[in-house]
């Protein structure tokens, strides 16, 4: 699914700590997922308007993210607010980074370019624990078929546990599976590790099948 088509899972919430950023790709579109020091998540196009440097290489200061190349700073609305080489410049309002709608649900960061899209709903939230995100060199459709998913997100039962599985299209032949453990008991480290190993085995199985095909 492309960002223009609906809400796309782009990261586990736990993988984006306050004051950090990470790059991701959705159907070929490069994005930066970052969290300001107040804890709010943001998803933008991963490109500084100045020279095209990836903002995911930059650094977060408060509710601003700064480009690594020349230090241009952008506020939470994507507007450039400060250019170090011209500290007294009233920065033109046209210098702005394209951004996406963002939300967090079920321990996952979601993004979309659609104004009408509704967030996926798999029922009331329960105690959750992140398992892992795993990139798989095979189409998203193959991952969904292997897991029996009708859409990009569903609840699956695995070894007595309920997990939320969310599939992100990275490229035609690459996808990313985000896994969250539902109904997590306190300190579910052993179950998280168990399902993380399962996800790694799934990756190997799907990639091997893709190579044979």
Protein Blocks (a to p, Z undefined) as FASTA:
>chain_A
ZZkloccdfbdfklmcghiacdddeehiacdddddfkopacddddddfklopafklmcce
hjaccdfklopacdfkopafbdfklmmbccdfklccdddddddeehiacddfbfkbccdd
ebjadddddfbdcdddddfklmmmmnopablbdcddeehiacddddddfbfmbccddddd
ehiaehillmmmmmmmmmmmmmmmmmmmmmmZZ
